[in-house]
Amino acid sequence: MVDGAAVLVGAAVAISAAGQWAVDGEPQQTTPSSGEVSWQATCEAIGDQALSVTVNQGAPVSLAVPACAPLPTTTTPTSTTTTVTK
């Protein structure tokens, strides 16, 4: 939401994925009294992936999202045992 902007209730907001995205939920939503809608999107390819939204069928607005990166690998720490003898 833009600071100082009026809440737009009942607006048709649509998300468009020009890149390799999997978007959960309906691609078009209507804003409730909060004026907000949300989606969950998952990258399906590494690199820049374009996403945009339109409000009430207006011009698309590009979303600033970081480039998709590989998931970090998880490692299991190795255990170390030290024996002290007297």
VENDA-V370818 format. One record per residue. N is the residue number from 0. RES is the residue in one letter. PSI is psi as a letter, one per 30 degrees, with the letter a starting at -180 (NA if undefined). Layout:
BEGIN
<<N RES PSI> <N RES PSI>>
END
This chain:
BEGIN
<<0 M k> <1 V k> <2 D k> <3 G f> <4 A k> <5 A k> <6 V k> <7 L j> <8 V k> <9 G g> <10 A k> <11 A j> <12 V k> <13 A k> <14 I k> <15 S k> <16 A j> <17 A f> <18 G a> <19 Q i> <20 W k> <21 A j> <22 V k> <23 D k> <24 G a> <25 E k> <26 P f> <27 Q k> <28 Q l> <29 T k> <30 T k> <31 P a> <32 S f> <33 S f> <34 G g> <35 E k> <36 V l> <37 S l> <38 W l> <39 Q k> <40 A k> <41 T k> <42 C k> <43 E g> <44 A k> <45 I k> <46 G a> <47 D k> <48 Q k> <49 A k> <50 L k> <51 S l> <52 V l> <53 T k> <54 V k> <55 N h> <56 Q g> <57 G a> <58 A k> <59 P k> <60 V k> <61 S k> <62 L k> <63 A j> <64 V k> <65 P l> <66 A k> <67 C k> <68 A l> <69 P k> <70 L k> <71 P k> <72 T k> <73 T k> <74 T k> <75 T k> <76 P k> <77 T k> <78 S k> <79 T k> <80 T k> <81 T k> <82 T k> <83 V k> <84 T l> <85 K NA>>
END
